[in-house]
Structures are given as C-alpha cells and as structure tokens.
Amino acid sequence: MDLFAGCGGITLGFATAGFELVASVESDPWAAQSHGANFAAISRGRNRQAHNNPYDINCEDPSSIFRDLGIDGPVDEQVDVLVGGPPCQAFARVGRAKLRHEAHRREEDDADVAFLVDGRVNLWQRYLHYVRETKPLALLMENVPDILNHGGKNVAETVSEHLRREGYRVRYTLLNASWFGVPQTRERMFLVGVHEDLDEDVVFPSPTHYSVLPAGYEGTRATARKLINAMHADAEHSHCWIGDPLEEDGLPPATTAGQAFADLPPIYALDMLESGRIARGRKDPSEPVGYTSATPTTPWSKLMRKWPNFGATDYTTGHVIRYLPRDYKIFRMMEEGWQYPEVWRFVEEKRRQLMDSRWESGEDKAASTLQAQAFVREWTLPYDPGKFPNKWWKLYRDRPSRTLLAHLGKDSYSHIHYDDEQARTISVREAARLQSFPDGFVLRGSMNPAFKQIGNAVPPLVAYAIAMEMRSMIGCRPAVDIRHELLSLDRRPDPATERGVEKCGF
C-alpha cells in the first residue's frame, strides 16, 4: 500500500520487484489519475477504477479505501508492505522562506516559525495510524534530509521510536539516487522497518554506481552525520551511515544527462519559434514522438525503453517543452553549469554591448526610444541574483543532473538543456528519464501537472533497489534483477555497501 503515492515512483519500483499493489492514497487529482492509469490494471480489488480516485489521508482510513476498491477481509490482513513519503515541503529548507512569507502576509503570530507549525509536518502521524491499522510485515518511509533537523528535532528518530513500540526493527539513512544509476544527485532520507517477529535485520541496498557529488552535498552529509552523533551519543537510535561509494570499489560511474537523453529527438526551440511551431498554450504530455534510433544506444536508454511492462517500442510521449520566447536566445549562450548569477551578469553585459552598438547619436529619437525599450525588455532578467541564485541552471552533458523538484510544475529554468543548439529547458519526458520513469509510463494532465508529479516522485529505480532487499527481509523467493540485463551491472557484491551495512547491523 502506497501512502502519499503521487504518480507512483515507489509503486513502480515495488511492482517491478514483484509486489502487487493493494491500494494507494494520493490527494492530488492529476497524480491520482496518473497512478491509476499506470497501475489500476495490475492491482487488487473488484473495483479497479477506484484506483484513479484521489483520497485525503486525513479523512480516509484503510477500511474505507478497501471498501471503495472492493477488497474484502480484515484490514490487518491485506498489506505486507506499507510505503510512502509524507509531503516534504514543510521539512525542506528551500520551502521555509516561502512558508514564513505567506504566514507574515496573513499576519499570523507564529509567522517566523511557520515551518514548524505547518500542518504537513505531522502527516507522519497519519502514516503511523496506517501502520497500526494494516500491521504490515515491513515498511518504507522517504523524505528530505532536513527531516533529521527540523527546528532542532530529528523527526526521523521520533518516527523510529514510535515504530519500535509497534514492534518494528527500524533503520534510516541518507541515500543518493546517483548511487543506484539514476542520472540525478537526489539525496533523500529512507527509513526501513521490519517486524521483529520475522527476526530479520534491516538491510539497505548496495550502491551500484559511484558519483562525485557537488560540494554542497558533502557539507550537508557531514552536517547530518555530526548532528546524529551529537544527538544520540548516549542513547539508542535507529540511524545508520552508509559511506559514499568510491571509484576504487570497482563500480561504474554515475549515469550522465547525456546518456539519459539518448535516443530522444532534438527540439530546436529557436527554429520552432521562428517558424511558428511553438506558441503559448497547453502542451499535451500524451503527444507521441519517435526515437532517433531503432535500438537503444546507451544502457540508460535501454532501461527506459525496455523496463518490464512499461517499455516503449517505436515511440514515447511527453517530449514537449515550455514556451519561453525571451529566453531561448539566452539559453543558447549559456555555459554548462551556469546558475542565475552568472546568467544575470552575462545578460547585463550583453545588453550594454548591444545597446552601445545599435543606438548611437543621430538616429530618429522617437523610433529609437521605442526600439530601445522593446530591446531592453528582451534582454533583461527580472529576478535579483542575490535572492534567486538557483533559479536557473544549465545541465552538464557529462554529469548527473541536480535534484528535480516539484517547482518544475511552475517553471523549468532549474534544468536547462546542455545542448546550445536546442536552446531550451528540458521536456517532460527528459525530466521523467532523469527521475528514472520509463518511457512507457504515462502522465495525466497538461504539462505543468506532469512536471510537478515528476518532481515530487521518488525515483523508481531507487525504490526498486530497496524493494529487492525487502523481498529477502520478508521471506520472498529470490527474483531476477532487471538491472543485470538492462544496465549490464556486475552481480558481485561491492565493498562500499559492505562497509555501510556493517554499521547498520542490530
């Protein structure tokens, strides 16, 4: 059962590992429809259409959801594994400023600590309620690293304490998606529990790739480790630490953006703008598009095109982009890795140079003034570079992408395509590939809801890695690992994970 399911990142990982979907709980209508579109046909219950329904976890219990789905029998005998990621916005540091701003606008007394009193902070308690109701053999919770220090409180440890009282052995750690082949340096907290009656240890999956993380990640991980050690030096705690996988461990390097986008046709935004083939208005993520190669050209494109039950043969969907007529020309001139401050300085200097060369004395002043005003609008970026340093970013071709966020649903400047000639932000399908959603996975709604669903999701390949470990924890038979064939991964155990697992034992 998948709580806070979104469009189904965790569900896809677990379904691919052989688990059967019982039910999902998701309040966003478009995300719920995407989830149903992909999983209703392979789920339980007489009324599979109900898998498309949005459910508010604050208002629904497992029993009412099971009734809607036509699932009979005791509630506590339906679910072997409970999974879910409570909304992370209230925990994430990037969202705290917005919460404060909105609270001040409403003139609330506790506006300065709005992130501490946001109602979403306590949704983990509803997760615990579902644990008590369904009594699963094992469970998984995902969230942002900042859940380890929410106003000085380690919420993950609080959850662990409650779960231990319910009879579960629990461990949580930080895992980076790039360690598991995902072309994205997404760092998240994963908490795994297994019921003590099974007498099994909690084991996290072995990293399959090594990745050189950007400098900011090293600082975040060091801070988290220091905090954990300080808070729990003299007390029982559930945290474990998995060391970064290294090149000398014999692992392949992380998947790059260039490898991730292989076989998807180029989209030349400036050419489309000039010819009138792109305009403002709704973009349809269900629009089909063919590949540039009859067979996959990289291991990642092979995985995306041949993922079991979600592969694609001759075409995929969702390769659509935003209409940004002012900025295509700027995207073309950006260098890989540039963020907003570099772009802003470049545009300011470019405008000055162009103004100096085009508007000289002696021209018709009236015409010149109007032209100059229009020109300035076309060469001015509206945001303060001191306040929005991460608003723009151009991908590196030969590195993983940085983290995709739900903000993709509002704009995509955080992920600008590395190819100068294409001069655009990434498409919906490219975002899906960076998140490890295969090419046969469909998204309901227009472009904005589709981007939001992708940014909110747990990478399916990370969920799959955890699900494969969980199979053994609850006594399932061994299963064929799709990564061996589709990603050509070595089957031998890797030393990096052996170091980490030893530190997580009971």
BADO-86167 format. One record per atom (N, C-alpha, C): x, y, z. Coordinates in steps of 0.2 Angstrom, whole numbers, plus 5000, padded with zeros to 4 digits. Example, Ala and Ser with C-alpha at 12.3 -4.5 7.8 and 13.67 -1.06 7.14 Angstrom:
BEGIN
506649725039;506249785039;506649845039;506449895035;506849955036;506450005039;
END
This chain:
BEGIN
500449945000;500050005000;500450065000;500350114996;500750174995;500450234997;500650265002;500350325005;500750385002;500350445001;500650504998;500950484992;500650444988;500850404982;501150444976;500850504975;501050544969;500850504963;501250514958;501050474952;501350404952;501750384957;501950314958;502650294957;503150334960;503850314959;503950254964;503750254970;503850204974;503450144972;502850154970;502450094967;502750064961;503050104957;503350074951;503950024953;504350054958;504950014960;504749944963;504249954967;504049894971;503649844966;503249874961;502949824957;503449794952;503949824950;504449794946;504849734950;504849744956;505149694961;504749634962;504149644960;503649584961;503149594966;503049654969;502549664973;501849684970;501349664973;500649684970;500349744974;500149794970;499849854973;499149834976;499049844982;498449844986;498049904985;498349964987;497950024987;498450084987;498250144985;498650204985;498250254988;498650304991;498250364994;498650424992;498250464988;498550524985;498050584984;498150644987;497550694987;497550734980;498150734977;498150774971;497750744965;497250764962;496850734957;497250704951;497750754948;498050734942;498550674944;498950684950;499350624952;499050564953;498450564956;498050504957;497850474950;497650514946;497450484939;498050454936;498650484936;499250454933;499350394937;499350384943;499450324947;498950274944;498350294944;497850244942;497950214934;498150264930;498250254923;498850194922;499350204927;499850154926;499850094930;499450094935;499450034940;498750004941;498150034939;497550004941;497449934938;497649924932;497549864928;497949804932;498449824936;498849764939;498749764946;498249794949;498149804956;497649754958;497549754965;496949714968;496349744968;495749714970;495149734971;494649724965;494049724966;493549714961;493349774957;493449834961;493349904958;493949934956;494349914951;494949944949;494950014947;494350034945;494350104943;494450154949;494250134955;494350174961;495150184962;495550154959;496250174959;496450234956;495950264952;496050334950;495850384954;495550374960;495250424964;495750454969;495650514970;496050554975;495850534982;496250524987;496050514993;496450564998;496050595003;496450635008;496550595014;497250585015;497450545021;497150565027;497050625028;496750655034;496050635035;495650615030;494950605030;494850525029;495250495026;495150425025;495550375029;495250315030;495550265034;495650205029;496150155030;496250095026;495550065024;495150055029;494550015029;494050045023;494050115023;493550155018;493850145011;494550145011;494850145004;494750075002;494850025006;494749955004;494049945001;493549975005;492849965003;492749994996;493050054994;492950084988;493250034982;493850004984;494149964979;493849894979;493449874983;493149804983;493549754985;493949774991;494449724994;494049695000;493949635001;493649605007;494149575011;493949565018;494349535023;494549585028;494849565033;495149605039;495649655036;495649715038;496049765036;496749745038;496949715043;497649705045;497849635042;497549615037;497749555033;497949565026;497849635024;497849655017;498549675014;498949705019;499549735017;500249705020;500649685016;501349655018;501849715019;501749765015;502249815015;501949885014;502049925018;501749995018;502350045016;502250085011;502750135009;502450205009;502850255008;502650325007;503150375009;503050435006;503450495008;502950545010;502850565016;502450625018;502750685015;502350735013;502550795009;503150825013;503650845009;504250865011;504350945012;503850975009;503951055008;504051085015;503751065020;503751095027;504451075030;504751025028;505451005031;506051035027;505951045021;506451065017;506651135018;507251155018;507551225020;507351265014;507251245008;507151285002;506451315003;505951275006;505251305007;505151345013;505651345018;505451385024;505351455023;505751495018;505651565017;504951575015;504751535010;504051545007;503551535013;503551485017;503151475022;503151535027;503651565029;503751625033;503351685029;503551695023;503251755019;502551745019;502251695018;501551685017;501151695024;501551665029;501251675036;501251755038;501751785036;501851865038;501251895034;501151875028;500651905024;499951905027;499851845030;499251835034;499251865041;499851895043;499851925049;499751875055;500051815054;500051765059;500551775065;500351765071;500851775076;501451735076;501451675074;501951625074;502351625067;502251685063;502551685056;503251665056;503651685060;504351675060;504551595061;504151555063;504251485064;503751445060;503451475055;502951445051;503151375049;503751365047;503951295045;503851245051;503851265057;503751215062;503051205064;502651245062;501851235064;501451215058;501851215052;501451195046;501151125047;500551125045;500151055046;500450995043;500851005037;501150945034;501650915038;501950955043;502450925047;502250865051;501650855053;501350805057;501050745053;501050755046;500750695042;501050625044;501650625046;501950565048;501550525053;501150565057;500750535062;500150495059;499950515053;499450485049;499750415046;500450425044;500750365042;500750315047;500950335053;500950285059;500250255060;499750295059;499050275060;498950215055;499150225049;499050165044;499450105046;500050115049;500450065051;500050025056;499750055061;499350025066;498749985063;498450015058;497849985056;498049925051;498549935047;498649875042;499149825045;499549845050;500049795053;500449765047;500849805044;501249765038;501849735041;502149685037;502749655039;503349695039;503349745034;503949795033;503649855030;504049915031;503849975029;504450015026;504250065023;504750115020;504450185020;504850235023;504650305023;505250345020;505050395015;505550435012;505450505013;505950545014;505950615015;506550655014;506550715014;507150755013;507650755019;508250765018;508750755023;508650805029;508350865028;508150915033;507650885038;507350825037;506950795042;507350775048;508050765047;508450755053;508550815057;508450875055;508550935059;507950985058;507450965060;506851015059;506751055065;507051115065;507051165071;507351135077;507951095075;508251065081;508050995083;507450965079;507150905081;507250855075;507550795077;507550745072;506950705072;506550725067;505850695066;505950615064;506450605060;506550535058;506650485065;507050515069;507150475076;506450465080;506050525080;505450515083;504950465080;504950465073;504550415070;504850345072;505550335072;505850275073;505650245080;505650295085;505450275092;504750255092;504250285089;503550255089;503550195085;503850185080;503850115076;504150055081;504650075085;504950025089;504450005094;504050045096;503450025101;502949985098;502849995091;502449955087;502749885086;503349875087;503649805086;504049805080;504349855078;504749855072;505449875073;505949835070;506649855070;506649905064;507049965066;507050015061;507750045060;507850065054;508450095052;508350155047;508650205048;508650265042;509350285041;509350305034;510050335032;509850385026;510450415024;510350455018;510650415012;510250415007;510450385000;510450434995;510950434990;510950474984;510750434978;510250464974;509950424969;510550404964;511050454963;511550434958;511950374960;511950354966;512250294968;511950224965;511350234963;510950174960;510850184953;511250224949;511150234942;510750284940;510350314944;509950374942;510350434940;510250464934;510650524932;510450584936;510450584942;510250644946;510550634953;510850694956;511150684963;510650704968;510050664968;509550674973;509650644980;509750684985;509950654991;509250654996;509150594998;508450585002;508650545008;508250555014;508250505019;507750445018;507950385019;507550325018;507550295025;506950275028;506850245034;506550175032;506850125034;506550055033;506450015040;505849985040;505749945046;505449875044;505649825048;505449755048;505149735054;504649695054;504349675061;504749625064;504849635071;505349595075;505149525075;504449505073;504349435073;504649395068;504849435062;505249405057;505949385059;506249425064;506849415066;507349425060;507249475057;507749495051;508049565053;508649575050;508949635051;508749685045;508749745046;508649795041;509249805037;509249795030;509749805026;509649855020;510049895019;509949945014;510249915007;510049945001;510349914995;511049934994;511349894990;512049904988;512149964983;512450014984;512550064978;512850024972;512650044966;512850014960;513350054956;513350124958;513750164954;514150214959;514650244957;514950294961;514850364958;514850414962;514650484960;515150534964;515350574960;515750634963;515250694964;514950694970;514450744972;514650814972;514250864970;514450934971;514650954978;515051004979;515251024986;514751034991;514151054989;513651064994;513351004997;513450954993;513150884996;513650865002;514250875000;514750845005;514650885012;514550945012;514350985018;513750965021;513250955017;512550935020;512650865024;512950815020;513050755023;513550755030;514050795030;514450805035;514050835041;513650885040;513250915045;512750865048;512450825044;511950775046;512250725050;512850695048;513250645052;513450675059;513650735059;513850765065;513250775070;512750795067;512150805071;511850745074;511850695070;511650625073;512050605078;512750605077;513250585083;513150625089;513050685088;512950735094;512250715098;511750705094;511050695097;511050635101;511350585098;511250515101;511850475103;512350515105;512950485108;512850435113;512350455118;512250415124;511550385124;511250375118;510550345118;510450305112;509950255113;509850215107;509550255102;509750235096;509450275090;509450225084;509150245079;509050205073;509450225067;509850275068;510250305062;510850255060;510950245054;511550215051;511850255046;512450245045;512850285040;513150245035;512950255028;513250225023;513750265019;514350245019;514850285016;514750295009;515050355006;514950364999;515350304995;515050274990;515350234985;515950264982;516450234981;517050264978;517250224971;517650264967;517850234961;518350174962;518750174967;519150114969;518750054971;518150064972;517750004974;517549964968;517749984962;517649944956;516949954953;516550014955;515950024952;515950074946;515450064942;515450114936;515250184938;515450234934;515250304936;514550314935;514250364938;513550384938;513350394931;512750384930;512450404923;512350474922;512550494916;512550574915;511950594911;511850654911;511250684907;511250664900;511850664897;511950654890;511750584889;511950534893;511750464892;510950454893;510750494898;510050494900;509550514894;509750564890;509350584885;509450554878;509850504878;510050474872;509350444868;509350444862;508850424858;508250464857;508150514862;507650564861;507750614856;507350634851;507450684846;507650754849;508050794845;508150854847;507550904846;507550954850;507051004849;507351074849;507351104843;507751164842;507251224843;507251254849;506751294851;506751364847;507351384845;507351444841;507151434834;507251384831;506951364825;506251364825;505951324830;505251324831;504951384832;505251434836;504951504837;504951544831;505451534827;505451574821;504951554816;504851484816;504351454811;503651454813;503551474820;502851474822;502651414825;503051364826;502851294828;502851284835;502951334839;502851334846;502551404848;502051394853;501751454855;501451444862;501251504865;500951504872;500351454872;500251424877;499651374877;499751304880;499251274881;499351204884;499751154880;500151124883;500551074880;500351004882;500350954878;500050894879;500550834880;500650814887;501150764888;500950694885;500450684882;500250624879;500450624872;500650674869;500850684862;501450634860;501350584855;501850534854;502450574850;503050544851;503650564847;504050504846;504350494840;504850434839;505550444841;505850394841;506550394843;507050404837;507650424839;508150444834;508550374832;508450324836;508750264834;508250204835;508350154831;507850094831;508050054837;508650054840;508850014846;509150064851;509150054857;509450094862;510150104861;510450164862;511150174861;511550184867;511250184873;511550184880;511250144885;511550114890;511250074895;510650104898;510650174899;510050204902;509450204897;509650224891;509050224886;508750154885;509250104886;508950034885;508450024891;508650044897;508250034903;507550064902;507650134900;507050174899;506550144894;506850114889;506450084883;506250014884;506549974889;506349904889;506149884897;506049934901;505849924908;505249874907;505249824911;504649774911;503949804912;503549794907;502849814907;502749894906;503349924906;503249994905;503750024899;503949974895;504449994890;504050024884;504450054879;504150084873;504550054867;504250044862;504550014856;504750074851;504250094847;504350144842;504350214844;503950234850;503850304851;503750304859;503850364862;503750384868;503250444868;503150474874;502650534875;502950584879;502650644879;502850694883;503450734882;503750724876;504350764874;504150834872;503850874876;503650944875;503950994880;504051054877;504451104881;504051164882;504251214887;503951274888;504051324883;503551374882;503651424878;503951484881;504551494880;504951554883;505351594878;504951634874;505251664868;505851714870;505751744876;506351794878;506951764879;506951694881;507551664884;507851614880;507551594875;507951544871;508651564868;508651634866;509251654864;509851654870;509551664876;510051674881;510251604883;509851554883;510051484884;510551464879;510551484873;511051464868;511751484870;511751544873;512451574875;512651554882;512251524886;512551504892;513051444892;513451444897;513951384898;513651334902;513851274901;513651214906;513851234913;513351224917;513451234925;513351304927;513151354922;513051414924;512351424928;512351464934;511751474938;511551544937;511051564940;510751634939;511251684939;511651694945;512051754945;512551754939;512851704936;513251704930;512851724924;512251704924;511751724918;511551794918;511451814924;511251884925;511751934923;512351924926;512951964924;513051964916;513051904914;513151894906;512651934902;512051934904;511451964901;511552044902;511752064908;511852134909;512352164904;512952134904;513452154900;513352144892;512952094890;512752084883;512252144881;511852164886;511352214884;511752284883;512252294887;512652354887;512952364880;513352304879;513652304872;513252314866;512652284866;512252284861;511952354860;511752384866;511452454866;511952504863;512652494865;513152534863;513252534855;513152474853;513252464846;512652484841;512052484844;511452494840;511252564840;511252594846;510952664847;511452714848;511652744843;512152804843;511752864841;512152924842;511852984841;511652994834;511153034832;510953054825;510353014823;510152964826;509552924824;508952964826;508452934823;507752964825;507652944832;507552994836;507552984843;506852954845;506352964842;505652934844;505652864843;505852844836;505952774834;506452744838;507052774840;507552744843;507352724850;506952774854;506752764860;506252704861;505752694856;505352634856;505752574855;506152574850;506552514849;506952494855;507252544858;507752534864;507352504870;506752534871;506352504876;506152434875;505952414869;505752344867;506452304868;506952324866;507652294866;507752274873;507752324878;507852314885;507452264888;506852264886;506352204889;506652134886;506852134880;507052074878;507752044881;508152094884;508752074886;508852094894;508352084898;508352104905;508052044909;508352014913;508151964918;507851994924;507251974926;506852014931;507051994938;507451944940;507551924947;508251954950;508251964956;508851984960;509251924960;509851934957;510351874958;510551854965;510551904969;510651894976;510151844980;509551854977;508951814981;508751754977;508951744971;508751684967;509351654964;509851634968;510551604965;510451544961;509851504963;509751434960;509251434955;508951494953;508351494949;508551464942;509051484939;509251454933;509851404934;509951354929;510451314929;510551274923;511051274920;511151234914;511551164915;511251114913;511451044914;512151034911;512550994915;513150974912;513050904908;513350904902;513150844897;513450784901;514050784904;514450734906;514350714914;513850744917;513750734924;513050724925;512850694931;512150684933;511850754934;511150754933;510850814934;510750834942;510650894944;510550904951;509750894952;509550894958;508950874960;508350904957;507850864954;507250894951;506750904957;506450964957;505950974962;505250984959;504750994964;504051004962;503951074958;504451114959;504451184956;504451174949;504651124946;504651114939;503951124936;503451114940;502751124938;502651204937;503051244939;502951314938;503451344933;504051324933;504451344928;505051294928;505451284922;505951234921;506651264921;506751324923;507351364922;507951324926;507751284931;508251254935;508551194932;508251174926;508551124922;508551144914;509051184912;509151204905;509551154902;509351134896;509651084892;510351104890;510851054891;511551064890;511751084882;511351064878;511451074870;511351144868;511851184867;511751254865;511251264859;511251214854;510851224848;510151214849;509951174854;509251164856;509051224860;509451254864;509251314867;508551324871;508551274876;507851264879;507951234886;507351234890;507351194896;507151124894;507251084899;507151014897;506350994896;506250944892;505550924891;505250884897;504650864897;504350824902;504650754902;504750724896;505050664895;505750664898;506150714896;506850714899;506850714906;506350754909;506350754917;506150684919;505650654916;505550584918;506150544918;506550544913;507150504912;507650524917;507750584919;508150604925;507950574931;507250564932;506950534938;506950464938;507050434932;507050354931;506350334930;505950374927;505250344925;505350324918;505150264916;505250234910;504850264904;505050254898;504650294893;503950264892;503750214894;503050194894;502650214899;502950254904;502550274910;502150334907;501450344909;501050394906;500950444912;500850504910;500650564915;500050594913;499550604917;498950634916;499050714918;498550754914;498550824915;499050854910;499050924910;499450954905;500150954907;500551004904;501251004905;501451014912;501151074915;501351094922;501151034927;500651004927;500550954932;500950894931;501150884925;501650824923;502250834926;502550904925;503150914928;503150914936;502650934939;502550934946;502550864949;502250824945;502150754948;502850714947;503250734942;503950704941;504350734947;504350794948;504750824953;504650804960;504050784962;503850764968;503950684969;504150654964;504150574965;504850554968;504750494970;505350454972;505650424966;506250424964;506550394958;506350314959;505950294954;505850214954;506350174954;506950184951;507550144952;507850134959;507750194963;507950184970;507450144974;506850154972;506350114976;506450044974;506550024968;506649964966;507249924969;507849964970;508349934974;508149924981;507749964984;507549954991;507049894991;506649894986;506149834986;506449764985;507049764981;507349704980;507649674987;507949724991;508149704998;507649685002;507049715002;506449705006;506149635005;506249614999;505949544997;506349495002;506949495002;507349445007;507149455014;507049525016;506949535023;506249505025;505749495021;505149475022;505049395020;505549365017;505549295016;505249285009;505349325004;505149314997;505649264994;505449234989;505949194984;506449244981;507049224979;507449274975;507149284968;507249344966;506949364959;507549394955;507449384948;507949414943;507949484944;508549514944;508649584945;508749614938;508249654936;508249684929;508849724928;509149754933;509749794932;510349754929;510349694930;510949654927;510949654920;510349644917;510249634910;510249704906;509749744909;509649814906;510149864907;510549864913;511049914914;511749874914;511749814913;512349774912;512849784918;512449774924;512849784931;513149724933;513749724936;514049664939;513649644944;513649574945;513249544950;513649534957;514249544957;514649534963;514449584968;514549574975;514449624980;514949674980;514749734982;515349784981;515549814988;516149824989;516449844996;516149904999;515949954995;515650014998;515049995002;514649955000;514049945003;514149895009;514649855009;514849815014;515049855020;515449905019;515649955024;515049985027;514550005023;513950035026;513549995030;513349925027;512949885031;513249865038;513849855038;514149835044;513949885050;513949955048;513750005053;513050005054;512649965051;511849975052;511649915055;512049865057;511849805060;511549815067;511049765069;510749765076;511249735081;
END
